[in-house]
Structures are given as structure tokens and as C-alpha cells.
Amino acid sequence: MGGFPSLSVLLVHNTLMTGTLPASWGSNDSFMSMSKLQLGGCNFEGPLPQEWGSQLQTFSILSIFNCDITGVSLHTAHCSL
């Protein structure tokens, strides 16, 4: 799945989506207009991709719940949370 440069809100809840979160969502300004990202009740697993680090600064809300996210691989130099 590619980028969404004009998307400002993405809510994904209670889906049958599985796998890891795409690293490509954090590259090439994929979410340059994103202010709110909520992922809940999905079967995503693994860490937040390191590539998301620079994009996280654009979010006013980042909510990931009831997923199997195991940790964060972000380098703190890329973002200030």
C-alpha cells in the first residue's frame, strides 16, 4: 500500500487485517497531512517501523490498541513524542 499525502485522518478498527505495519507508510511523506491515526482491534503485530519516526511528528493523535504490537524500534533522534 502506498502513501496518502492528502489524507488527514485514518481510523482502522476491528478488521481482519494481519501482518506488520508497512514501513512504506513512513517514507517519502506518505502521511504528510496526517493528524490522526487510530488502529484498534486489528491483528497487526511486531514493532512500529523505524521508518515511521520522522512522520510521527505530524500526528496530533496516534492510537494503537488491541493489536499485537510488541515494541517500538524508532530511534528517538527521529521524533519527539
C-alpha positions as a Python dict, from the first residue, in 0.01 Angstrom:
ca = {
    (1, 'M'): (0, 0, 0),
    (2, 'G'): (146, 334, -100),
    (3, 'G'): (129, 676, 56),
    (4, 'F'): (-163, 903, 127),
    (5, 'P'): (-26, 1259, 102),
    (6, 'S'): (-370, 1428, 132),
    (7, 'L'): (-524, 1202, 397),
    (8, 'S'): (-566, 1370, 737),
    (9, 'V'): (-746, 1101, 944),
    (10, 'L'): (-719, 721, 922),
    (11, 'L'): (-927, 503, 1155),
    (12, 'V'): (-893, 125, 1118),
    (13, 'H'): (-1088, -72, 1377),
    (14, 'N'): (-1191, -435, 1415),
    (15, 'T'): (-1073, -559, 1079),
    (16, 'L'): (-921, -888, 978),
    (17, 'M'): (-603, -713, 864),
    (18, 'T'): (-291, -903, 969),
    (19, 'G'): (85, -875, 948),
    (20, 'T'): (328, -599, 1030),
    (21, 'L'): (262, -230, 981),
    (22, 'P'): (403, -118, 644),
    (23, 'A'): (739, 58, 664),
    (24, 'S'): (650, 240, 342),
    (25, 'W'): (387, 444, 528),
    (26, 'G'): (671, 631, 696),
    (27, 'S'): (873, 718, 388),
    (28, 'N'): (853, 984, 119),
    (29, 'D'): (599, 1200, 305),
    (30, 'S'): (336, 924, 285),
    (31, 'F'): (134, 1087, 564),
    (32, 'M'): (241, 1450, 525),
    (33, 'S'): (-113, 1577, 606),
    (34, 'M'): (-196, 1310, 865),
    (35, 'S'): (-310, 1438, 1203),
    (36, 'K'): (-488, 1133, 1348),
    (37, 'L'): (-406, 763, 1312),
    (38, 'Q'): (-601, 502, 1508),
    (39, 'L'): (-551, 129, 1467),
    (40, 'G'): (-758, -87, 1700),
    (41, 'G'): (-878, -442, 1724),
    (42, 'C'): (-666, -549, 1429),
    (43, 'N'): (-422, -836, 1407),
    (44, 'F'): (-117, -624, 1335),
    (45, 'E'): (199, -747, 1503),
    (46, 'G'): (561, -653, 1551),
    (47, 'P'): (713, -313, 1626),
    (48, 'L'): (631, 24, 1479),
    (49, 'P'): (860, 50, 1177),
    (50, 'Q'): (1169, 266, 1222),
    (51, 'E'): (1073, 448, 902),
    (52, 'W'): (771, 598, 1080),
    (53, 'G'): (997, 807, 1305),
    (54, 'S'): (1002, 1127, 1101),
    (55, 'Q'): (629, 1104, 1019),
    (56, 'L'): (514, 1071, 1381),
    (57, 'Q'): (574, 1442, 1436),
    (58, 'T'): (276, 1521, 1212),
    (59, 'F'): (27, 1325, 1426),
    (60, 'S'): (-173, 1501, 1694),
    (61, 'I'): (-321, 1159, 1786),
    (62, 'L'): (-157, 819, 1741),
    (63, 'S'): (-362, 542, 1899),
    (64, 'I'): (-281, 173, 1861),
    (65, 'F'): (-479, -61, 2084),
    (66, 'N'): (-587, -424, 2096),
    (67, 'C'): (-318, -514, 1845),
    (68, 'D'): (-16, -734, 1894),
    (69, 'I'): (237, -453, 1864),
    (70, 'T'): (541, -581, 2050),
    (71, 'G'): (755, -273, 2082),
    (72, 'V'): (892, 33, 1917),
    (73, 'S'): (1201, 28, 1700),
    (74, 'L'): (1208, 403, 1647),
    (75, 'H'): (1523, 600, 1707),
    (76, 'T'): (1443, 890, 1939),
    (77, 'A'): (1655, 1117, 1724),
    (78, 'H'): (1387, 1099, 1455),
    (79, 'C'): (1093, 1210, 1663),
    (80, 'S'): (991, 1391, 1974),
    (81, 'L'): (689, 1229, 2134),
}
